[in-house]
């Protein structure tokens, strides 16, 4: 399973804090120490991070992370008393065995995508990329041309000037612009399109034409 950077964990925790704010009285969430599975969910809550953690916060975070409420009111109260903020509560629970077990498959999938390298390049991705006929025309002065014939102005990317006029081969395991799995993901959307394909690039175009 891939390790999630601490900065990312804290960002996730802050996002949860925005969704979990001032709460109703504890009795509205956990009216008794009986098993929490019988406790009805509290209403949606506004955001507020600068306040003590309450048992109702713990209820919400357990539901989000584990798909269940705390076992009983005593556990919720103990968790609330041990953390100075909801962010702290989230970070601690994300390091628990239950959290890892529940999200292991998701983490493994994300990790495989993040850590994909030349050795890990998917044979299916490579096959898909090679199914597109490579551009065989000439290069152009001032540009780097990729395997599809798309040109990128070399002056727009630092270090690309030495490849002025070059025509690239297939991007396996990748090229200056993207990795093999990114190329495969884009090309797969083209292959799977039905009837027509509409694409839009948001942000920097990198001097491509």
C-alpha positions in Angstrom: 0.0 0.0 0.0 1.3 3.5 -0.9 2.2 5.9 1.9 0.1 9.1 1.8 2.3 12.2 2.5 1.6 13.9 5.9 0.8 17.1 4.1 -1.9 15.4 2.0 -3.4 13.8 5.2 -3.6 17.1 6.9 -5.2 18.7 3.8 -7.8 15.9 3.8 -8.4 16.5 7.5 -8.8 20.2 6.9 -11.4 19.5 4.2 -13.3 17.3 6.7 -13.1 20.1 9.3 -14.9 22.4 6.8 -17.8 19.8 6.6 -17.9 19.2 10.4 -18.5 22.3 12.5 -20.7 23.4 15.4 -22.7 20.4 16.5 -26.0 19.8 18.4 -25.9 18.5 22.0 -24.3 15.1 22.5 -27.6 13.7 23.6 -29.0 14.5 20.1 -26.3 12.2 18.6 -25.7 9.6 21.4 -28.6 9.6 23.8 -27.2 6.7 25.8 -24.2 4.4 26.1 -26.0 1.7 24.1 -24.4 0.5 20.9 -24.1 3.4 18.6 -25.4 1.5 15.6 -28.9 2.4 16.8 -28.2 6.1 17.0 -29.8 8.1 14.2 -27.4 10.3 12.1 -27.2 14.0 13.2 -28.1 16.7 10.7 -25.6 18.3 8.3 -23.3 20.7 10.1 -21.6 24.0 9.1 -17.8 24.6 9.5 -15.7 25.8 12.4 -12.2 24.6 13.2 -11.4 26.9 16.1 -13.2 25.0 18.9 -12.8 21.9 21.1 -13.6 18.5 19.7 -16.9 17.1 20.7 -18.3 13.6 20.8 -20.5 14.5 17.9 -17.4 15.4 15.8 -16.0 11.9 16.7 -19.3 10.4 15.5 -19.1 12.1 12.1 -15.4 11.3 11.6 -16.0 7.6 12.4 -18.8 7.5 9.9 -16.7 9.1 7.2 -13.6 7.0 7.8 -15.0 3.6 9.0 -18.5 3.6 7.7 -19.8 3.2 11.3 -20.4 5.2 14.4 -18.2 4.8 17.6 -19.0 1.8 19.7 -20.5 3.8 22.5 -20.6 7.3 24.1 -17.7 6.6 26.4 -15.4 6.0 23.4 -16.6 9.1 21.6 -16.0 11.2 24.8 -12.5 9.7 25.3 -11.5 10.4 21.7 -12.9 14.0 22.0 -10.9 14.7 25.1 -7.6 13.4 23.6 -7.5 15.7 20.6 -7.1 19.5 20.5 -8.8 19.7 17.0 -10.8 17.7 14.5 -7.7 17.8 12.3 -5.7 16.0 15.0 -8.5 13.4 15.4 -8.5 12.8 11.6 -4.8 12.4 11.4 -4.7 9.9 14.3 -7.6 7.8 12.9 -6.0 7.7 9.5 -3.1 6.0 11.0 -5.3 3.2 12.5 -5.4 -0.4 11.4 -9.1 -0.1 10.7 -8.7 2.8 8.4 -5.8 1.1 6.5 -7.8 -2.1 6.2 -10.9 -0.4 4.9 -9.0 1.7 2.3 -6.2 -0.7 1.5 -7.5 -1.5 -2.0 -8.0 2.2 -2.8 -4.6 3.0 -1.5 -3.0 0.2 -3.5 -4.6 1.5 -6.7 -3.5 5.1 -6.1 -0.1 3.9 -5.2 0.3 1.9 -8.3 -0.7 4.9 -10.4 1.6 7.3 -8.6 4.6 4.9 -8.6 4.3 3.7 -12.2 7.7 3.7 -13.9 9.4 2.2 -16.9 9.5 -1.3 -15.2 5.9 -1.0 -14.1 4.5 0.3 -17.4 1.3 -1.6 -18.1 1.5 -3.9 -21.1 -2.0 -2.8 -22.0 -1.1 0.8 -21.9 1.9 0.2 -24.1 -0.2 -1.8 -26.6 -2.8 1.0 -26.7 -0.2 3.7 -27.4 1.4 1.6 -30.1 -2.0 1.1 -31.8 -1.8 4.7 -32.9 0.2 5.2 -36.1 3.3 7.2 -35.3 4.0 10.4 -37.2 6.6 9.9 -39.8 6.9 13.4 -41.3 9.7 15.9 -40.9 10.4 18.0 -37.8 10.0 21.8 -37.7 12.5 24.4 -36.7 11.8 25.8 -33.3 9.6 22.9 -32.3 9.7 19.4 -30.8 7.2 17.1 -32.6 5.7 14.1 -30.7 4.6 10.7 -32.1 1.2 12.1 -33.0 2.6 15.0 -35.0 1.8 17.6 -32.3 4.4 20.3 -32.0 5.7 22.0 -28.9 7.7 25.2 -29.2 11.1 24.4 -27.6 11.4 27.9 -26.1 8.4 27.3 -23.9 10.0 24.5 -21.9 13.3 24.8 -20.1 15.9 22.4 -21.5 13.9 21.5 -24.6 16.0 23.8 -26.8 18.5 21.0 -27.4 15.8 19.0 -29.1 14.9 21.7 -31.7 13.5 20.1 -34.8 13.4 16.6 -33.4 10.6 14.1 -34.0 9.9 11.8 -31.0 9.0 8.2 -31.0 6.4 6.6 -28.8 6.3 8.0 -25.2 7.3 4.7 -23.5 7.9 5.0 -20.6 7.1 8.7 -21.1 8.3 11.9 -22.6 8.9 15.5 -21.4 5.2 16.0 -21.3 3.6 13.0 -19.6 4.2 9.4 -18.4 3.1 6.3 -20.3 0.0 5.9 -18.1 -1.1 9.5 -18.6 -0.7 9.1 -22.4 -2.7 5.8 -22.3 -5.4 7.4 -20.2 -5.9 10.2 -22.7 -5.7 8.0 -25.8 -8.1 5.5 -24.2 -10.8 8.2 -23.9 -10.4 8.8 -27.6 -10.7 5.1 -28.4 -13.8 4.6 -26.2 -15.6 7.7 -27.5 -18.8 7.0 -29.3 -20.0 9.1 -32.2 -17.9 12.2 -31.5 -15.1 13.3 -29.2 -15.0 16.8 -27.6 -11.8 17.7 -25.7 -10.9 20.8 -23.8 -7.6 21.8 -22.2 -7.8 24.0 -19.1 -4.6 25.9 -18.1 -1.2 26.2 -19.7 -1.0 24.7 -23.2 2.8 24.6 -23.1 3.3 26.1 -26.6 1.7 23.1 -28.4 0.2 23.4 -31.8 
